[in-house]
Amino acid sequence: MARCLIVGCGCRGLSLTAALRQDGHAVRATTRNPARIAELQAAGAEPFVGDPDRVATLSRALDHVGVLCVLLGSATGTTAQLRALHTTRLAMLLEKMLDTTVRGVVYEAVGTVDPAVLDAGAGVVATACARSLIPHVLLTADPDEGERVLEASLKAGHEGVVVKDVASTYAAGRRGGAWRKVKPVRTYDLVVLGAEWGHGRRQGWLSNLHLGARVPESGAFVMVGKTFKGMTDELLRWQTEELLSLETSRRGIAVMVRPELVIEIALDGVQSSTRYPGGLALRFARVKRYRPDKDAGEADTIDDLRALLPARA
């Protein structure tokens, strides 16, 4: 999938990173501050230290990028600095883009920066992209308005909202980029109870994880679901070695292990289910990372997950 470069990865950039990573896209995010590297990595982005006020520092960031997102609508600085950032510096960045793999540009034309400056930046983007025949999109909506709509939807008991291209039409049974579900992503620290041997390109690796939540009364763990999503080849290799070292028994294609490894799992929610002993099943569970800093006794509980079940009428 195409790599997206986000220049100016603040709150909006982090939200965009989460959405892109959920869809399987690689994201590279720039920051002026090396202290933010860990934050960007935790969000799933490849961090790149560079300063849009010093465009030469961003040259290498454009390598192997398909879409350039300039999210500087709420950048801070003096009036002169912000004008330069959205005009001359922006033009220089777009000039460097011409000899790269970038085939699309997104420009944030709304935010706390003076609207006249953002309008000027939008003009710079439109001119540069027209000259190079590269499509571009201007972000002109207030991002806070979307947050308010989403919050109201969640309070009403819905899973989230659907956003769409205003010019698009509904096509039954077809997926496309013009319509997108937006719903909160929750993460929980669960314990690996076992894993199943993979097949196809994952043959020889332990892939499909059996996930357990802690029972606070007993300290035991109860199975609540499985997942094989969100794993790189490197993680699969490491995971297979670690789980085999913790093996206690085998059940068919599954290797059962001592409940010692804590793993952070992202999920869209839970639903009641008789399939697993915990009485619920995780919805769209995927691996974020292992948590070597946590002991199994610190994992989230079955009660934490049950709290996500819809209230009964």
Secondary structure as UniProt FT lines:
FT   STRAND          3..7
FT   HELIX           11..22
FT   TURN            23..24
FT   STRAND          26..31
FT   HELIX           34..36
FT   HELIX           37..42
FT   TURN            43..44
FT   STRAND          46..49
FT   TURN            52..53
FT   HELIX           55..62
FT   TURN            63..64
FT   STRAND          67..70
FT   TURN            73..74
FT   HELIX           79..85
FT   TURN            86..87
FT   HELIX           88..97
FT   TURN            98..99
FT   STRAND          105..108
FT   HELIX           115..132
FT   STRAND          136..139
FT   HELIX           143..155
FT   TURN            156..157
FT   STRAND          161..164
FT   TURN            166..167
FT   TURN            172..173
FT   TURN            177..178
FT   STRAND          179..182
FT   STRAND          186..198
FT   HELIX           200..202
FT   STRAND          206..214
FT   TURN            216..218
FT   STRAND          221..227
FT   HELIX           233..245
FT   STRAND          247..251
FT   TURN            252..253
FT   STRAND          254..257
FT   TURN            259..260
FT   STRAND          262..267
FT   STRAND          269..272
FT   TURN            277..278
FT   STRAND          280..283
FT   STRAND          286..290
FT   TURN            292..293
FT   HELIX           296..298
FT   HELIX           302..306
FT   TURN            307..308
//
